[in-house]
Amino acid sequence: MTDTKDKGFLFNKGGKWGAIIGIIWILINIALPLAILRIPFFQKYLVGLENKLPFDIPGIG
């Protein structure tokens, strides 16, 4: 006797909120930082901050 359970797809396992939470996570952690890095003021701030660091970061500048 084998027990056949419908395992379903990944989206079905997460419930109705799984996809929504996943999209929000992607927006907050990937899309938002990339959008912020395109703002000229923020780019100038990062360059100024890099010049003030008391140590050298390999690969930058």
PDB file of N, CA, C and O in Angstrom:
ATOM      1  N   MET A   1       0.838  -1.193   0.000  1.00  0.00           N
ATOM      2  CA  MET A   1       0.000   0.000   0.000  1.00  0.00           C
ATOM      3  C   MET A   1       0.882   1.255   0.000  1.00  0.00           C
ATOM      4  O   MET A   1       1.597   1.536   0.961  1.00  0.00           O
ATOM      5  N   THR A   2       0.808   1.965  -1.059  1.00  0.00           N
ATOM      6  CA  THR A   2       1.579   3.197  -1.145  1.00  0.00           C
ATOM      7  C   THR A   2       0.657   4.387  -0.920  1.00  0.00           C
ATOM      8  O   THR A   2      -0.454   4.467  -1.444  1.00  0.00           O
ATOM      9  N   ASP A   3       1.152   5.263  -0.152  1.00  0.00           N
ATOM     10  CA  ASP A   3       0.383   6.473   0.150  1.00  0.00           C
ATOM     11  C   ASP A   3       0.719   7.523  -0.901  1.00  0.00           C
ATOM     12  O   ASP A   3       1.850   8.006  -0.959  1.00  0.00           O
ATOM     13  N   THR A   4      -0.242   7.872  -1.715  1.00  0.00           N
ATOM     14  CA  THR A   4      -0.002   8.859  -2.768  1.00  0.00           C
ATOM     15  C   THR A   4      -0.567  10.198  -2.326  1.00  0.00           C
ATOM     16  O   THR A   4      -1.777  10.408  -2.248  1.00  0.00           O
ATOM     17  N   LYS A   5       0.367  11.090  -2.042  1.00  0.00           N
ATOM     18  CA  LYS A   5      -0.028  12.450  -1.673  1.00  0.00           C
ATOM     19  C   LYS A   5       0.363  13.385  -2.802  1.00  0.00           C
ATOM     20  O   LYS A   5       1.406  13.215  -3.433  1.00  0.00           O
ATOM     21  N   ASP A   6      -0.463  14.350  -3.042  1.00  0.00           N
ATOM     22  CA  ASP A   6      -0.160  15.357  -4.056  1.00  0.00           C
ATOM     23  C   ASP A   6       0.817  16.350  -3.443  1.00  0.00           C
ATOM     24  O   ASP A   6       0.458  17.148  -2.577  1.00  0.00           O
ATOM     25  N   LYS A   7       2.051  16.284  -3.910  1.00  0.00           N
ATOM     26  CA  LYS A   7       3.070  17.167  -3.347  1.00  0.00           C
ATOM     27  C   LYS A   7       2.885  18.602  -3.827  1.00  0.00           C
ATOM     28  O   LYS A   7       3.250  19.538  -3.116  1.00  0.00           O
ATOM     29  N   GLY A   8       2.347  18.784  -4.975  1.00  0.00           N
ATOM     30  CA  GLY A   8       2.078  20.127  -5.490  1.00  0.00           C
ATOM     31  C   GLY A   8       3.337  20.833  -5.929  1.00  0.00           C
ATOM     32  O   GLY A   8       4.447  20.313  -5.812  1.00  0.00           O
ATOM     33  N   PHE A   9       3.140  22.001  -6.422  1.00  0.00           N
ATOM     34  CA  PHE A   9       4.250  22.810  -6.879  1.00  0.00           C
ATOM     35  C   PHE A   9       4.761  23.674  -5.733  1.00  0.00           C
ATOM     36  O   PHE A   9       4.150  23.754  -4.667  1.00  0.00           O
ATOM     37  N   LEU A  10       5.887  24.312  -5.981  1.00  0.00           N
ATOM     38  CA  LEU A  10       6.498  25.157  -4.972  1.00  0.00           C
ATOM     39  C   LEU A  10       5.563  26.291  -4.563  1.00  0.00           C
ATOM     40  O   LEU A  10       5.473  26.621  -3.380  1.00  0.00           O
ATOM     41  N   PHE A  11       4.871  26.888  -5.520  1.00  0.00           N
ATOM     42  CA  PHE A  11       3.979  27.997  -5.194  1.00  0.00           C
ATOM     43  C   PHE A  11       2.784  27.528  -4.373  1.00  0.00           C
ATOM     44  O   PHE A  11       2.277  28.271  -3.532  1.00  0.00           O
ATOM     45  N   ASN A  12       2.336  26.309  -4.612  1.00  0.00           N
ATOM     46  CA  ASN A  12       1.211  25.784  -3.847  1.00  0.00           C
ATOM     47  C   ASN A  12       1.616  25.485  -2.413  1.00  0.00           C
ATOM     48  O   ASN A  12       0.806  25.638  -1.499  1.00  0.00           O
ATOM     49  N   LYS A  13       2.850  25.063  -2.202  1.00  0.00           N
ATOM     50  CA  LYS A  13       3.316  24.770  -0.854  1.00  0.00           C
ATOM     51  C   LYS A  13       3.421  26.039  -0.018  1.00  0.00           C
ATOM     52  O   LYS A  13       3.183  26.011   1.190  1.00  0.00           O
ATOM     53  N   GLY A  14       3.770  27.136  -0.646  1.00  0.00           N
ATOM     54  CA  GLY A  14       3.943  28.391   0.070  1.00  0.00           C
ATOM     55  C   GLY A  14       2.630  29.062   0.414  1.00  0.00           C
ATOM     56  O   GLY A  14       2.616  30.032   1.171  1.00  0.00           O
ATOM     57  N   GLY A  15       1.562  28.584  -0.108  1.00  0.00           N
ATOM     58  CA  GLY A  15       0.283  29.217   0.146  1.00  0.00           C
ATOM     59  C   GLY A  15       0.106  30.453  -0.719  1.00  0.00           C
ATOM     60  O   GLY A  15       0.924  30.756  -1.588  1.00  0.00           O
ATOM     61  N   LYS A  16      -0.978  31.148  -0.456  1.00  0.00           N
ATOM     62  CA  LYS A  16      -1.246  32.315  -1.307  1.00  0.00           C
ATOM     63  C   LYS A  16      -0.314  33.475  -1.005  1.00  0.00           C
ATOM     64  O   LYS A  16      -0.141  34.354  -1.850  1.00  0.00           O
ATOM     65  N   TRP A  17       0.291  33.503   0.174  1.00  0.00           N
ATOM     66  CA  TRP A  17       1.174  34.601   0.532  1.00  0.00           C
ATOM     67  C   TRP A  17       2.619  34.340   0.134  1.00  0.00           C
ATOM     68  O   TRP A  17       3.431  35.265   0.152  1.00  0.00           O
ATOM     69  N   GLY A  18       2.958  33.126  -0.219  1.00  0.00           N
ATOM     70  CA  GLY A  18       4.340  32.788  -0.554  1.00  0.00           C
ATOM     71  C   GLY A  18       4.887  33.583  -1.718  1.00  0.00           C
ATOM     72  O   GLY A  18       5.997  34.110  -1.642  1.00  0.00           O
ATOM     73  N   ALA A  19       4.133  33.677  -2.784  1.00  0.00           N
ATOM     74  CA  ALA A  19       4.586  34.421  -3.965  1.00  0.00           C
ATOM     75  C   ALA A  19       4.677  35.917  -3.672  1.00  0.00           C
ATOM     76  O   ALA A  19       5.598  36.588  -4.138  1.00  0.00           O
ATOM     77  N   ILE A  20       3.742  36.428  -2.917  1.00  0.00           N
ATOM     78  CA  ILE A  20       3.752  37.864  -2.591  1.00  0.00           C
ATOM     79  C   ILE A  20       4.958  38.209  -1.738  1.00  0.00           C
ATOM     80  O   ILE A  20       5.631  39.207  -1.993  1.00  0.00           O
ATOM     81  N   ILE A  21       5.240  37.397  -0.728  1.00  0.00           N
ATOM     82  CA  ILE A  21       6.397  37.639   0.138  1.00  0.00           C
ATOM     83  C   ILE A  21       7.690  37.485  -0.658  1.00  0.00           C
ATOM     84  O   ILE A  21       8.638  38.239  -0.440  1.00  0.00           O
ATOM     85  N   GLY A  22       7.742  36.530  -1.570  1.00  0.00           N
ATOM     86  CA  GLY A  22       8.921  36.352  -2.405  1.00  0.00           C
ATOM     87  C   GLY A  22       9.191  37.547  -3.289  1.00  0.00           C
ATOM     88  O   GLY A  22      10.337  37.976  -3.415  1.00  0.00           O
ATOM     89  N   ILE A  23       8.165  38.089  -3.899  1.00  0.00           N
ATOM     90  CA  ILE A  23       8.319  39.266  -4.759  1.00  0.00           C
ATOM     91  C   ILE A  23       8.768  40.473  -3.942  1.00  0.00           C
ATOM     92  O   ILE A  23       9.638  41.228  -4.377  1.00  0.00           O
ATOM     93  N   ILE A  24       8.188  40.655  -2.778  1.00  0.00           N
ATOM     94  CA  ILE A  24       8.574  41.776  -1.905  1.00  0.00           C
ATOM     95  C   ILE A  24      10.030  41.633  -1.484  1.00  0.00           C
ATOM     96  O   ILE A  24      10.764  42.620  -1.457  1.00  0.00           O
ATOM     97  N   TRP A  25      10.462  40.403  -1.153  1.00  0.00           N
ATOM     98  CA  TRP A  25      11.846  40.169  -0.748  1.00  0.00           C
ATOM     99  C   TRP A  25      12.802  40.521  -1.884  1.00  0.00           C
ATOM    100  O   TRP A  25      13.839  41.144  -1.654  1.00  0.00           O
ATOM    101  N   ILE A  26      12.459  40.126  -3.098  1.00  0.00           N
ATOM    102  CA  ILE A  26      13.311  40.427  -4.254  1.00  0.00           C
ATOM    103  C   ILE A  26      13.390  41.935  -4.474  1.00  0.00           C
ATOM    104  O   ILE A  26      14.467  42.467  -4.744  1.00  0.00           O
ATOM    105  N   LEU A  27      12.262  42.621  -4.359  1.00  0.00           N
ATOM    106  CA  LEU A  27      12.262  44.074  -4.558  1.00  0.00           C
ATOM    107  C   LEU A  27      13.116  44.779  -3.512  1.00  0.00           C
ATOM    108  O   LEU A  27      13.883  45.682  -3.847  1.00  0.00           O
ATOM    109  N   ILE A  28      12.991  44.378  -2.256  1.00  0.00           N
ATOM    110  CA  ILE A  28      13.728  45.047  -1.180  1.00  0.00           C
ATOM    111  C   ILE A  28      15.217  44.743  -1.248  1.00  0.00           C
ATOM    112  O   ILE A  28      16.033  45.641  -1.039  1.00  0.00           O
ATOM    113  N   ASN A  29      15.585  43.517  -1.529  1.00  0.00           N
ATOM    114  CA  ASN A  29      16.980  43.110  -1.435  1.00  0.00           C
ATOM    115  C   ASN A  29      17.763  43.188  -2.735  1.00  0.00           C
ATOM    116  O   ASN A  29      18.993  43.160  -2.698  1.00  0.00           O
ATOM    117  N   ILE A  30      17.112  43.283  -3.863  1.00  0.00           N
ATOM    118  CA  ILE A  30      17.836  43.322  -5.133  1.00  0.00           C
ATOM    119  C   ILE A  30      17.501  44.590  -5.915  1.00  0.00           C
ATOM    120  O   ILE A  30      18.404  45.353  -6.260  1.00  0.00           O
ATOM    121  N   ALA A  31      16.243  44.823  -6.195  1.00  0.00           N
ATOM    122  CA  ALA A  31      15.858  45.936  -7.064  1.00  0.00           C
ATOM    123  C   ALA A  31      16.089  47.297  -6.398  1.00  0.00           C
ATOM    124  O   ALA A  31      16.577  48.219  -7.051  1.00  0.00           O
ATOM    125  N   LEU A  32      15.754  47.437  -5.138  1.00  0.00           N
ATOM    126  CA  LEU A  32      15.902  48.725  -4.454  1.00  0.00           C
ATOM    127  C   LEU A  32      17.367  49.161  -4.340  1.00  0.00           C
ATOM    128  O   LEU A  32      17.669  50.312  -4.657  1.00  0.00           O
ATOM    129  N   PRO A  33      18.293  48.292  -3.902  1.00  0.00           N
ATOM    130  CA  PRO A  33      19.699  48.732  -3.875  1.00  0.00           C
ATOM    131  C   PRO A  33      20.251  49.090  -5.250  1.00  0.00           C
ATOM    132  O   PRO A  33      21.029  50.036  -5.373  1.00  0.00           O
ATOM    133  N   LEU A  34      19.861  48.347  -6.290  1.00  0.00           N
ATOM    134  CA  LEU A  34      20.328  48.687  -7.627  1.00  0.00           C
ATOM    135  C   LEU A  34      19.763  50.030  -8.079  1.00  0.00           C
ATOM    136  O   LEU A  34      20.455  50.793  -8.752  1.00  0.00           O
ATOM    137  N   ALA A  35      18.534  50.324  -7.723  1.00  0.00           N
ATOM    138  CA  ALA A  35      17.940  51.614  -8.073  1.00  0.00           C
ATOM    139  C   ALA A  35      18.632  52.750  -7.317  1.00  0.00           C
ATOM    140  O   ALA A  35      18.853  53.823  -7.877  1.00  0.00           O
ATOM    141  N   ILE A  36      18.971  52.518  -6.057  1.00  0.00           N
ATOM    142  CA  ILE A  36      19.641  53.550  -5.259  1.00  0.00           C
ATOM    143  C   ILE A  36      21.025  53.850  -5.821  1.00  0.00           C
ATOM    144  O   ILE A  36      21.453  55.004  -5.828  1.00  0.00           O
ATOM    145  N   LEU A  37      21.725  52.826  -6.290  1.00  0.00           N
ATOM    146  CA  LEU A  37      23.070  53.033  -6.823  1.00  0.00           C
ATOM    147  C   LEU A  37      23.069  53.859  -8.110  1.00  0.00           C
ATOM    148  O   LEU A  37      24.120  54.364  -8.503  1.00  0.00           O
ATOM    149  N   ARG A  38      21.948  54.009  -8.761  1.00  0.00           N
ATOM    150  CA  ARG A  38      21.874  54.808  -9.984  1.00  0.00           C
ATOM    151  C   ARG A  38      21.665  56.300  -9.702  1.00  0.00           C
ATOM    152  O   ARG A  38      21.758  57.112 -10.623  1.00  0.00           O
ATOM    153  N   ILE A  39      21.392  56.669  -8.478  1.00  0.00           N
ATOM    154  CA  ILE A  39      21.175  58.068  -8.114  1.00  0.00           C
ATOM    155  C   ILE A  39      22.544  58.762  -8.000  1.00  0.00           C
ATOM    156  O   ILE A  39      23.398  58.308  -7.240  1.00  0.00           O
ATOM    157  N   PRO A  40      22.759  59.857  -8.748  1.00  0.00           N
ATOM    158  CA  PRO A  40      24.074  60.513  -8.748  1.00  0.00           C
ATOM    159  C   PRO A  40      24.527  60.975  -7.361  1.00  0.00           C
ATOM    160  O   PRO A  40      25.708  60.860  -7.031  1.00  0.00           O
ATOM    161  N   PHE A  41      23.613  61.491  -6.552  1.00  0.00           N
ATOM    162  CA  PHE A  41      23.989  61.941  -5.207  1.00  0.00           C
ATOM    163  C   PHE A  41      24.547  60.794  -4.382  1.00  0.00           C
ATOM    164  O   PHE A  41      25.543  60.964  -3.679  1.00  0.00           O
ATOM    165  N   PHE A  42      23.926  59.647  -4.460  1.00  0.00           N
ATOM    166  CA  PHE A  42      24.380  58.490  -3.694  1.00  0.00           C
ATOM    167  C   PHE A  42      25.731  57.988  -4.208  1.00  0.00           C
ATOM    168  O   PHE A  42      26.567  57.543  -3.423  1.00  0.00           O
ATOM    169  N   GLN A  43      25.945  58.060  -5.528  1.00  0.00           N
ATOM    170  CA  GLN A  43      27.235  57.657  -6.089  1.00  0.00           C
ATOM    171  C   GLN A  43      28.352  58.566  -5.580  1.00  0.00           C
ATOM    172  O   GLN A  43      29.432  58.091  -5.227  1.00  0.00           O
ATOM    173  N   LYS A  44      28.091  59.876  -5.545  1.00  0.00           N
ATOM    174  CA  LYS A  44      29.087  60.818  -5.033  1.00  0.00           C
ATOM    175  C   LYS A  44      29.356  60.575  -3.553  1.00  0.00           C
ATOM    176  O   LYS A  44      30.497  60.692  -3.108  1.00  0.00           O
ATOM    177  N   TYR A  45      28.334  60.243  -2.796  1.00  0.00           N
ATOM    178  CA  TYR A  45      28.490  59.946  -1.367  1.00  0.00           C
ATOM    179  C   TYR A  45      29.383  58.726  -1.164  1.00  0.00           C
ATOM    180  O   TYR A  45      30.243  58.729  -0.283  1.00  0.00           O
ATOM    181  N   LEU A  46      29.186  57.684  -1.970  1.00  0.00           N
ATOM    182  CA  LEU A  46      30.004  56.478  -1.837  1.00  0.00           C
ATOM    183  C   LEU A  46      31.458  56.735  -2.211  1.00  0.00           C
ATOM    184  O   LEU A  46      32.362  56.203  -1.568  1.00  0.00           O
ATOM    185  N   VAL A  47      31.695  57.544  -3.241  1.00  0.00           N
ATOM    186  CA  VAL A  47      33.065  57.875  -3.623  1.00  0.00           C
ATOM    187  C   VAL A  47      33.725  58.677  -2.513  1.00  0.00           C
ATOM    188  O   VAL A  47      34.883  58.426  -2.179  1.00  0.00           O
ATOM    189  N   GLY A  48      33.011  59.636  -1.937  1.00  0.00           N
ATOM    190  CA  GLY A  48      33.553  60.416  -0.829  1.00  0.00           C
ATOM    191  C   GLY A  48      33.820  59.561   0.391  1.00  0.00           C
ATOM    192  O   GLY A  48      34.813  59.764   1.089  1.00  0.00           O
ATOM    193  N   LEU A  49      32.952  58.617   0.652  1.00  0.00           N
ATOM    194  CA  LEU A  49      33.129  57.722   1.792  1.00  0.00           C
ATOM    195  C   LEU A  49      34.334  56.815   1.584  1.00  0.00           C
ATOM    196  O   LEU A  49      35.072  56.537   2.530  1.00  0.00           O
ATOM    197  N   GLU A  50      34.539  56.356   0.364  1.00  0.00           N
ATOM    198  CA  GLU A  50      35.665  55.480   0.054  1.00  0.00           C
ATOM    199  C   GLU A  50      36.990  56.214   0.244  1.00  0.00           C
ATOM    200  O   GLU A  50      37.978  55.606   0.656  1.00  0.00           O
ATOM    201  N   ASN A  51      37.020  57.506  -0.051  1.00  0.00           N
ATOM    202  CA  ASN A  51      38.248  58.282   0.115  1.00  0.00           C
ATOM    203  C   ASN A  51      38.576  58.531   1.585  1.00  0.00           C
ATOM    204  O   ASN A  51      39.734  58.792   1.912  1.00  0.00           O
ATOM    205  N   LYS A  52      37.600  58.458   2.468  1.00  0.00           N
ATOM    206  CA  LYS A  52      37.806  58.718   3.893  1.00  0.00           C
ATOM    207  C   LYS A  52      38.211  57.477   4.682  1.00  0.00           C
ATOM    208  O   LYS A  52      38.593  57.585   5.847  1.00  0.00           O
ATOM    209  N   LEU A  53      38.132  56.308   4.068  1.00  0.00           N
ATOM    210  CA  LEU A  53      38.454  55.077   4.784  1.00  0.00           C
ATOM    211  C   LEU A  53      39.960  55.021   5.091  1.00  0.00           C
ATOM    212  O   LEU A  53      40.776  55.360   4.234  1.00  0.00           O
ATOM    213  N   PRO A  54      40.330  54.597   6.303  1.00  0.00           N
ATOM    214  CA  PRO A  54      41.749  54.567   6.670  1.00  0.00           C
ATOM    215  C   PRO A  54      42.495  53.331   6.159  1.00  0.00           C
ATOM    216  O   PRO A  54      43.666  53.145   6.491  1.00  0.00           O
ATOM    217  N   PHE A  55      41.847  52.492   5.366  1.00  0.00           N
ATOM    218  CA  PHE A  55      42.493  51.293   4.852  1.00  0.00           C
ATOM    219  C   PHE A  55      42.142  51.135   3.373  1.00  0.00           C
ATOM    220  O   PHE A  55      41.203  51.755   2.873  1.00  0.00           O
ATOM    221  N   ASP A  56      42.909  50.298   2.689  1.00  0.00           N
ATOM    222  CA  ASP A  56      42.724  50.096   1.246  1.00  0.00           C
ATOM    223  C   ASP A  56      41.866  48.855   1.014  1.00  0.00           C
ATOM    224  O   ASP A  56      42.125  47.791   1.576  1.00  0.00           O
ATOM    225  N   ILE A  57      40.851  49.007   0.186  1.00  0.00           N
ATOM    226  CA  ILE A  57      40.014  47.885  -0.185  1.00  0.00           C
ATOM    227  C   ILE A  57      40.444  47.421  -1.578  1.00  0.00           C
ATOM    228  O   ILE A  57      40.322  48.182  -2.539  1.00  0.00           O
ATOM    229  N   PRO A  58      40.941  46.194  -1.706  1.00  0.00           N
ATOM    230  CA  PRO A  58      41.380  45.733  -3.018  1.00  0.00           C
ATOM    231  C   PRO A  58      40.239  45.728  -4.028  1.00  0.00           C
ATOM    232  O   PRO A  58      39.120  45.325  -3.711  1.00  0.00           O
ATOM    233  N   GLY A  59      40.525  46.173  -5.230  1.00  0.00           N
ATOM    234  CA  GLY A  59      39.517  46.168  -6.295  1.00  0.00           C
ATOM    235  C   GLY A  59      38.731  47.450  -6.388  1.00  0.00           C
ATOM    236  O   GLY A  59      37.953  47.623  -7.327  1.00  0.00           O
ATOM    237  N   ILE A  60      38.908  48.356  -5.448  1.00  0.00           N
ATOM    238  CA  ILE A  60      38.190  49.647  -5.487  1.00  0.00           C
ATOM    239  C   ILE A  60      39.232  50.744  -5.695  1.00  0.00           C
ATOM    240  O   ILE A  60      40.174  50.880  -4.914  1.00  0.00           O
ATOM    241  N   GLY A  61      39.052  51.506  -6.741  1.00  0.00           N
ATOM    242  CA  GLY A  61      39.919  52.632  -7.009  1.00  0.00           C
ATOM    243  C   GLY A  61      41.283  52.194  -7.400  1.00  0.00           C
ATOM    244  O   GLY A  61      42.147  53.029  -7.664  1.00  0.00           O
TER     245      GLY A  61
END
